[in-house]
Amino acid sequence: MFIIPEGKVLIMVECKGNDVKKAIEQIRSTIQILKPLVDLSSQKYAFIVPTMVAPAIQSNIQIVMKKFMREYGIELIVKSHHCDFNLANKKVN
């Protein structure tokens, strides 16, 4: 996890093998543990970087991404193998 106090930015990163569902649950647990910090942050991101995402769960991931934004105000991003994030322009590669 990365916390940038000056910009009130919170970035959570979960690296996993193939178990995206487990990674989502771990991020949810982290959110509950750090709820006061999450609530104070104005920019919130959660990254899951698995080695592989099964095509069968792609649509479920899209649903969870929308749910994270709605429930927690956190942008959830799932990128296989490698993920670059530029905080200045909020661009994910």
C-alpha positions in Angstrom: 0.0 0.0 0.0 1.1 3.5 -0.8 -0.1 6.6 1.0 0.7 10.1 -0.3 -0.5 12.4 2.5 0.1 15.7 0.6 -2.3 14.7 -2.2 -4.5 12.5 0.0 -3.9 9.6 -2.3 -4.3 6.0 -1.3 -3.0 3.2 -3.6 -3.5 -0.5 -2.7 -1.7 -3.2 -4.7 -2.4 -6.9 -4.6 -0.2 -9.2 -6.7 -1.7 -12.7 -7.2 -1.2 -15.8 -9.2 -4.6 -16.5 -10.8 -6.9 -16.0 -7.8 -8.5 -12.6 -8.5 -11.4 -13.4 -6.2 -9.1 -13.9 -3.3 -7.3 -10.6 -4.1 -10.6 -8.8 -4.2 -11.5 -10.2 -0.8 -8.1 -9.2 0.6 -8.5 -5.6 -0.7 -12.0 -5.5 0.9 -10.5 -6.6 4.2 -7.8 -3.9 4.0 -10.5 -1.3 3.2 -12.4 -2.3 6.4 -9.3 -2.3 8.5 -8.2 1.1 7.2 -11.6 2.7 6.9 -10.7 6.0 8.5 -7.7 6.4 6.2 -9.8 5.4 3.2 -12.5 7.9 4.1 -9.9 10.7 4.4 -8.3 10.0 1.0 -9.6 12.0 -2.0 -8.0 9.8 -4.6 -8.3 6.0 -4.1 -7.0 3.2 -6.3 -6.8 -0.5 -5.8 -4.7 -2.6 -8.3 -4.9 -6.3 -8.7 -2.0 -7.7 -10.8 -2.5 -11.4 -11.4 -0.4 -13.6 -13.6 -3.5 -14.5 -15.6 -7.2 -13.7 -15.6 -9.5 -16.5 -16.7 -11.8 -15.2 -19.5 -14.8 -16.8 -17.7 -14.5 -14.2 -14.9 -13.9 -11.1 -17.0 -17.5 -10.0 -16.8 -17.6 -10.6 -13.0 -14.5 -8.4 -12.7 -16.3 -5.6 -14.5 -19.2 -5.8 -12.1 -16.9 -5.8 -9.1 -15.0 -2.8 -10.5 -18.2 -0.8 -10.7 -19.2 -1.9 -7.2 -15.9 -0.8 -5.7 -16.4 2.7 -7.2 -20.0 2.8 -5.9 -19.5 1.4 -2.4 -16.0 2.7 -1.6 -15.2 5.4 -4.1 -12.2 3.4 -5.1 -11.1 2.8 -8.7 -10.3 -0.9 -9.0 -8.0 -1.8 -11.8 -7.1 -5.4 -12.8 -4.2 -5.8 -15.2 -2.5 -9.1 -16.0 1.3 -9.6 -15.6 2.3 -5.9 -15.6 0.8 -2.6 -14.6 2.2 0.9 -14.9 0.4 3.8 -13.3 1.1 7.5 -13.8 -0.5 9.3 -10.9 0.0 12.7 -12.5 -2.3 12.0 -15.4 -4.0 8.9 -13.9 -3.1 6.8 -16.9 -2.8 3.0 -16.6 -0.6 1.0 -19.0 
